[in-house]
């Protein structure tokens, strides 16, 4: 597997895991928090924004040449760190252990 494919697989895997967890949390909290409070929270908006950034990053990676892949590789962990931080903020606010 080349660098581009490995990096894409890493990003997609983590993104899909957190997206599934977020969707599950939204479903679980819909009834527990009046009018879907989770979805309107600052933390949920931050997470969704970071998820959008990861999607755009993955698209950019798909279309990148080998030279660009090396530059993107150095930025990938930062992208995942932003998503991880946003997910942690959301979990902390809604006291979940997921």
Residue pairs with C-beta under 8 A, 6 or more apart in sequence:
1 9
3 66
3 69
3 70
3 73
4 61
4 64
4 66
4 69
7 61
7 69
7 72
7 73
7 76
8 58
8 61
8 62
10 76
11 54
11 57
11 58
11 61
11 76
11 79
11 80
12 58
14 80
14 83
15 51
15 54
15 55
15 58
15 83
18 47
18 51
18 83
18 84
18 87
19 51
21 87
21 98
22 44
22 47
22 51
22 87
22 90
24 98
25 38
25 90
25 91
25 94
25 96
25 98
26 36
26 38
26 39
26 44
29 36
29 37
29 38
29 94
30 36
30 38
33 94
38 44
38 90
38 94
41 90
41 93
43 86
43 89
43 90
43 93
43 94
44 90
46 86
46 89
46 90
47 83
47 86
47 87
47 89
47 90
49 86
50 82
50 83
50 85
50 86
51 83
53 79
53 82
53 83
54 79
54 80
54 83
57 72
57 75
57 76
57 79
60 72
61 69
61 72
64 72
91 97
91 98
